[in-house]
Amino acid sequence: MVKDLKEAAAAVRENAHAPYSGFKVGAAIRAASGTVYVGCNVENVAYPEGTCAEAGAIAAMVAAGETALTEAYVIAGSPMPVTPCGGCRQKLAEFGVGDVPVTMATTGGVEEFTTLGDLLPGAFGAAHMES
């Protein structure tokens, strides 16, 4: 099933707004319902006020009324797969559990597989907020 996420992430990456860095990123996440949501990075001249691709995909999922993700795929035009930034790792952990698979890929076809738990061990979560 990763193939549909790969295709969706690669397609949305083309819509990225990256006039300053030229570094386009696409992300696709599968919600618990099976629906795929996508996002691309959107840069802003007032660095670092842009939006990451993963954050855009999560925002689309939440805007559609869903709050759980079961898989993520991130693609960039780089020599090696790019991991989600620290902020996006936390955002992904907000809506997924530790064993959620995450694929990081290059436009050249290199893929690296991991899980949310391996990307963000000891993630801060809602349980930390309980009194």
N, C-alpha and C positions, 0 to 999 in steps of 0.2 A: 504493500500500500504506500510505501515511501515514494513511489514513482509519481503519484499525483501531487504530493507535496513538492517534490523536486521541480516538476513542470510549473506549478503555480508560483513558487519562489523565483525561479528563473525568469518567468514572464513579468512578474511585478517589479523585479529588479530593474528592468528597462525603463520603468516610470520614475525611478529615483531622481530626486532633485539634489544633485551634487555638483553645483557649478564651481565650488571653491576647492574641494579636495579631488573631485573627479572619481571618487571611490564609491561606486554604487553597490548597495546591499539589498537583497530581497529576503523576505522571511515568509514562511507559511506555517500555520499551526492547525492541528486538527482538534476540534472541540470534542467533548464527550458525546455529542450528538452525531459525530462523524463529519460535520460540516467543516470545510477548510476556509480559513480566514487568512488574508495576506496583508503584508505591509512592506513599505520600502523606506529607506532613509530619506529624510527631508532636511537639508541643511539650511542654515540661516546665516546671513552675513554677520550677525551678532553671535559669533561662536561663544559658548557651546550650546546655544539655544535651539539646536536642531532636534530632530526626533529620529530615534533608531528604528530600523525595520521591524525588529521584534516588538517594540512598543506599539508600533502602528498596527501590527497584526492582532495584538492583544486588545487594543482599543476597539478594533472592528468587531472582535468576538464579544466583548462586553457590551458594545452598542447594540448588538443583535440579541442581547439578553442571556448570553451564556457566560458561565464563570468557571469552567473546568476545561483544561487542555490535556490531551493524551499523547501528543507527539509534536515535535517542532523540527523545522528544516531551515537552515540559514545558508545563503550562497553569496559569494563575493568574487570579484575579479582580482584574485590575489594568487601568489605562488603557492600558498598553503592555506588550508581551511582556517577561517577566522572564527574564533569563539565569540559568543555574545559578551558585551562589556559587563562590568560588575553590576551596573544598574539594571540591565536587562536580565541578568541572571536572577536577581531578586524579583523582578517583575514576573518572569516565567515561574519561579518558585511560589509566587502568590496564587497561581492558578493551576499548578500541577504538582504532583507528588514526586518523590525522589527517584522512582524507577521510570519516569517518563523518558522515552528515548529522544535524543537530540542528535540530528545529523548536521554537521558543518561541512560545507563543500566549496569548491572553486568552480569557476565557469569552465575550467579545463577538464573537469571530471574527477578530481581528487575528492574523496569523501572520508570523513572521520566520524566515528560513532561514539557517543557517550550517553550519559543520563543526566537529568537535572541534579541528582544527588552528587554525582561526581563533579559537576560544574560548580556547585555551591554547597560544599559540605558544611553541616552545622548551620543551615539557613535560618535566619530570623523569621519567625512565623507568628501566627495568631496566638498560639499557645503561650508564647512569651509575654503576651499582654494580659493574660488571665490574672485575676487577683486572688 
